Amino acid sequence: MQTSISIDLGGTNIRVAKVCNNEIVSIKKEACNAQGTEQEVLQQIRLMIDELIDSNVQTIGFGIPSIVDTEKGIAYNLVNIPSWLEVHIRTYFENLYHLPIKVDNDVNCFVLGEQRFGCLKDFKDVVGITLGTGVGAGIIINGELYRGLKTGAGEIGCLPYLDDCYETYCSSGFFSKHNTTGEQLFQDAINSDATAKQLWKEFGYHLGKLLQVVYYTYAPQAIVIGGGLSQASEFFYEAMRKSLHEGFIYPNELNDSTIRFSTLANSNLLGASCLP
């Protein structure tokens, strides 16, 4: 029986799960002590792991929202955890548990989970995009993760767009500019608020332009979109699709590809459980 512990580290929450034979059997969630010291956050993760680990656990996998040296297991410059500038995750947890420790970018974990267990199982060349506080991509080419140097591949939100970058227009930052949140605007749209519906259409337009960049760069067979904002897809999908097709010079490529929205619960944790 393959058993592992998976950690999904975020600036807002930390989630830790025990995964047995590719199924989550238990899960814990806590608010992250994001303003704590490096050691305080490591200690918080350790205590959560201690509640789930047992003698059957064979590996521990981490999904980290930043760039990662996967060979050495080092995470760098976590924006939402200021004290985490260079954290030797593998060394710290190997010394504690004497188990193999895998560390990767969180969006890589997301796309790996979707490709192994979710809606991308039938494809080998795929991109996973998460929409939330930021926007990022995980890339799988011929069935294998493509990370680039220190998992820097897929930082699509940092690309220049209009007066800033794509992240400003394709993440929660877009709604902050309008003095609201994605969650609030989602509820307003459900309640048929015309302004809310229009803002979601604008969001979809910008996302469509980002998808053009993804297709021009990677030409994937399929794209999966996840993250908190994807839950409102009914309000931005048509605008996104129209924007994507508008001016795209290889329409046959789009016709042969597919875009799906994630329905797999805890794909990040499942992906972290099977990191190569």
C-alpha positions, 0 to 999 in steps of 0.5 A, a space after each residue: 500500500 502506497 502511503 504518503 503525506 502531502 502538504 499544500 502550503 499557502 499564505 492563508 492556509 496550510 493543508 496536510 493530508 494522508 494519501 493511501 493508494 491515491 486517495 485522501 484518507 484524512 486531511 487537516 487545515 489550519 490558518 498559516 502563521 504567515 507573519 511568523 519566523 521561518 522556524 515558527 512556520 516550519 514548526 507549525 507544519 511539523 505539528 500538523 504532520 505529526 498528527 497524521 504520520 504513522 509507520 506506513 508513510 513512505 514519502 512526504 511531498 510539498 507544494 510551495 507557492 514560489 520557485 523551488 530548487 527541486 533537486 535540493 528541496 529549497 524554497 525561495 522568496 515566498 511572497 505571502 510568507 515574508 520570512 521564507 527567503 531561502 528555506 531548506 525544506 528537504 533537509 529540515 524534514 528529512 532530519 525529522 522523519 528520515 523519509 524521502 522529501 519531495 518539494 515542488 511548486 504548488 501549480 505543478 502539483 495541481 497540474 500533476 494531480 489533474 493529469 494523473 487523477 482528474 480531467 487530463 488523464 487522456 492527454 500527455 501535453 497539458 497546461 494547468 492554470 490556477 486563478 486566485 490571489 495570483 495566476 500561474 501555470 503548471 506544464 506537462 510535456 509528453 507526460 512529464 512535468 516541465 519545470 524549467 530552472 528552479 520551477 520558474 516555468 509557467 510564471 505567466 502572470 508576470 508577463 507584461 500586459 496592458 499597463 501592468 502584467 497579466 496577474 493584475 487582470 487575471 487574478 483577485 487583483 482585478 477585483 481589488 481594482 474595482 474595490 470588491 472581491 471575486 467572492 462578493 462579485 460571484 454572489 452578486 452575479 448569482 443575484 443577477 447584478 448587472 454590474 457584477 456580470 459585466 465585470 466577470 465578462 471583462 475578467 473573461 476577456 483578459 483571461 482569454 488573452 492570457 490563454 492566447 499566450 499559453 497556446 502560442 507558447 505551449 500548444 497544449 492538447 488540453 488546459 485545465 483551469 482551477 483555483 478559487 476564481 474558477 468557481 465563477 466560470 459560468 459568468 466569464 466562460 463565454 467572454 473568455 472563449 470569444 476573446 481567445 478565438 478573437 485574432 488567434 491566427 491558428 484556429 485549427 489548433 484551438 479546435 483540436 484542443 480542449 479547455 476544462 475547469 477542475 472538478 477534482 477536489 484537492 488536486 494539489 494534495 494528490 499531485 504532491 503525493 506522486 511527485 517524481 
